[in-house]
Amino acid sequence: MKKSIVISSLFLACLILTSNVTLAQKPQTFQYAVKFICGKSTGEVVAKGMYFTAINVHNPNNTEVKFQKKFAIAMPMEKPGPVSKFFDAKLGPDEALEIDNRDIFEHTRTAAGFVKGFVVIESDAELDVVAVYTAAGKTNQVETLHIERISPRTLEHPSTVCVDFESPLVAGTQYGVPAGNSSGDVVFTAHGIPVSVYNFDFAGGGGTFKVARVETAPVPFGSGQSIRTNNINLEFDFSQLNFQPSEVQLEFLDLGGHENISVNGSPVFAGELSSVPNPIGGVSIAVNTVTAQGSKKGIVTLTGAVKNLRIGGQEFWIDNVCVKK
């Protein structure tokens, strides 16, 4: 059923999420940073030879444990390398798995024959993580062997993460055509959430690609700076967060024209937000609005496993895109 719920300004204000509130904390996470060195070295950085890394992960708990792993490449000359997305994994009670050279080359998408860096493992339960390092020289036989047990560090993560368009984003910053961006470009990352620009679809067919601008909206809403979308969409990618989102909520100001929205790669809906089909992209959506100074402002709430959200408009401002665990 398509519907729009009109609520009072006072009640709407009570629903607003901002990044200025004290965030509840989730249980601690155990993080393991495991050094790897893999492949054939020509001797420019480390000694000539073949290097192998085998990272063994064991679940000592009596219940299944789900965890994540990502891969960070270390470059010479004090330069940072690329960091992969997180990859999901799980182990049953007393089960073990191994991350070896082949896995590391695959996940880092390394075409060269030599790579080094870190595998970062994160889990809500403590694991046994042991790295085995071997190397071979001219004989192609094992010449060195080292085994290292990796101790975890503990992390605290907020149960709510918000993109609020405040500092370090600078008012007046533009994305899209003025910045030379193309549809699909990542224009900034905030709190582990990459934000990209995408083409805008017209309700009657066709589309365009114009501009998004960080600014203070002409009608008060949200908190501080927001981002204006003028015939352009923004996509928020939540897949790299350290938790699975169960709800995404954002504030908006609508001064005219139509909007676009897509969730989890669903077809882009073009029209009024109040007419968005429910569910969308496998999650439920609620659009709550109120009129203010000849405009509409309100809240969009998505409930379910939201991996990404694409949204924009023609005279449409967005603020406080908040993700709940």
N, C-alpha and C positions, 0 to 999 in steps of 0.2 A: 504494500500500500504506500502511495506517495503522499507525504504530508509534511507540514512544517509546524513546529511547535513554537508559539510565541510566548515568551516568559517575561517577567518584569525585569527592569534594569537592575534592581537590587539583587534578585535571585541570580541573574546572569553574572553579576560581579562576584557573587559567592562561588560560582563555578570556575572562575578564571584561574588557570594555572600559571604561575610565573616562576622564573628561576631564582627569585629573591627569597623564597620561603626556605625554611630549614628542611632538608630532604631526609626522609627516613632512610636508614641504612639496611642493606641486605646482609645476610650472613657472609662471613668471610670467604674469600676464594683463595685457593692455593695456586700459586704460579711457579712454574719451573722454567728457567732459561737455560737451555742445553746447547753448548757449543757444537757446531759440526764443521768438518773439513772433508771434502769429497772430491775425488777425481785425480787426474794426472797433473802434477805441478812441473813447470819447466824450470823452476828454481828462481824465478823473479821475486817471489814473496816469501815462500818457504822452500825448504830443501827439495831437490828433484826427487820424484818418486810417485807412487800411487798411494793415495790416502783413502781410508774407509772409515765411516762412522755408522755405528749400529746403536740406536737408542731403544732400550727395552723399557716398556711401561707395564706395570703389574698392579692389579686391583687387589689390595689386601683385605678389603671390606667384605662383609657377608651379604651385600646387596649390589645390584648393578650400579655402575657409575658412568654417567655421561660426562664427557669432557670435550674441550676444543683445542686445536693446535693451529699455529700459524708459523710462517717461515720468514725470517728477516735476513737479507743478504748484506754482508759487510764488504764494502769496497775499499781498495787501497787508496793511498793519498788522503786519508782521513775523510773520505766521502761516504755519506750514507747510501745504502742501496735500497731497492724496492722491498716492500713488506706485503706479503700475501694476505688474502682474507683468511678468516678462521674456517677450519674444516672440522666437522663434527665427528666424534668417535664415541664408542662405548665399550665397556668391558663388564662381563658378568663376574660373580664372586670367584676370586682366585685366578681369573683369566689374565693373559698377558699378550701383548703385541709388540712388534718391532718396527721402528722407522729407520730405514737404511738408505744407502746412496741412491738407489733407484727412486724411492719415494721423494727424497729431497730434490733430486733433479726434476721430477715431474711437477711437484707443487711449486717450485720456484721458477719453473718454465725456463730453465737455464739451457741455452744452446751450446755454450762453451763446455769444455771438458773438465773444468775445475771451478769449484764454488765453496765458499765458506760463509759462516754466519751463525744464526741461532734458530733453534726450534723453541717456540714459546708454547707451553702447555698450561692450560687453566682448567681447574676442576673445583667443584664445591666440596669434594671429599679428598682426603689425602691419598696420594698414590706412591708407589715405589717407582722411581725413575733412575735408570742406570745407563750410562753411556760407555760404549766399548769402542776404543780407537785403535786401529791397526794401520801399519804402513809397510810398503814393500819397495825395495830398491831394484838394482839391476837383475837380481835373481828372480824377481817376481814372486818371491816367497816372503812370508811374514818376518819382518826384522824388528818391529817395535810393537808393543802391546800395552795399552793403558786402560784401566777400568775406573770409572768415577761415578760415585753415587751423588745425585743432584739433590740438594736440600731445597725445600720450597720457601718462598716468601709469601706472606699473607697480604691480601688486598681487601680494601673496603670499597664497594661500589654503591653509588646512590641508586635507590629503587626508582627514581624518576630522573630522566635526563631531558633538558630543554634546549632547543635552538631559539634564542631570544633576539638575535640580530643586534646585540650590544657589542661593546668593545671586545675584541680588537677590530671588528668591522667598523668602518668609518662612514659616517653619514655622507651621502652624495656618491658613494661607490656604485657603479653601474655594471651590469652584466648583460650579455646578449650581444646585439649588433654593435653598440658603442664600444664594447670591449673586444670586438673581433672574435667572439665565441661562436661556436657552431652547436647545433642541437646535439645533446648528449655529453657536452663538456662538463666536467666537474669544476665548479667555480670557487668553492671553498669547502672546508671541513670544520665542523663545530662539535666538540665533545664526542668525537668518534663517529659523527654522522656526515658522510659526504653529501653535498648538495650540488645538483646538476641543473642545467637549463635545457629545456626542450621546446619543440614547436608547439604552437597553440592551435587548436582545432575550432573552426567556426561551427555553430549549431546547424547551419544550412549546408555545410560541406566546405571543403577547402581549409586553408589555414595560413598562418603567418609565423614570424619569429622576430620579436622586437626587443623589449628591454625590461629588466628588473632593476630596481634602485633602492638602496638602503636609505631610509629617511624617517622623519616624524610625520605621521599621517595628519591630514587636514582636519579630521574629526577624531577627538580623543577615543582611544581604545587600546587595549593591551597595556604595555609598560615600556616607556621610552621609545627607542628606535623600533621600526618594523620594516618590512620590505614590500614595495609596491610592484605588482606585476601588471604590465601593460602589454597584452597580447603575447604572453609568454608563459610557460609553465616551469615550476621548480619541482625537482624530484628529490625526495629525502630517502636515503638508503640506510635502513636500520640493521642490515645483515651483519655488520661488523661490530655491533655492540656486544658486551660481555653477558648479555642475557636475552632471552626470547621475549619480545614485547607482547603484552596482553592487551594494551590499550594505547591509542595515540589520540591526542586532543590538541586542537589549535584554535586560536582566535582569528577572526577575520573582520574586515570592513569592506563593504560592497557599495560603491558609488555609481554603479551602472554597468550595463553590458552583461554578457554571459560568462560562465565559469567552466573550467575543465577539471575533472578529477578522475584518477585511475589508481587502483589499489592492487598491489601484488601482480602487476602486469596485466590487469584487466583492460578491455577496450576502453578508450577514453570517453567518458560521458561529457557532452557539451550541452549546456543549458543553465537553468537556475539550480543552485545547490539544493533548494528545497524540493526539487523533483528528482534527485538522484535515486536510482533504484536501490532497494534494500533487500538482501545484502549486496555488497559489491566486492569483488575479488575474494570471496570466501569469508568476509567479515561483516558484521552489522555496522550500520552507520546511523547516527542521529544528528540532525542539523537543527540547532536551536537559534532563533533570531529575535531581534528586537529592533524597532525603528528608533533612530536618533538623528536629529538635525537633517531630516530629509534623506537619510541613508539607512542602510541595514548593517547591523553588526551582530556578531554572534559567535557560536562555538560549533565546531565539527568534532564529533567523537566517534572514533572507530574502535570497535571492541572485537578482539580476536587476535590471531597470529598475523601481525602486520609486518611484512618484510620491507616494503617500500611504498611510498605515497607520492603521487604526482598531482600537483594542484596549481592552478593559476587562474587569471581572469583578465578582463579588459580595463577595468578601473577597480582593482582588487588588491587589498593590503592583507598581509599575513603576519602574525606575531605568535610567539610562545608556542612553538611546535614541541609538545612534551610527550615523551614516551615513558610508559609505566611498565615495570616488570610484571 
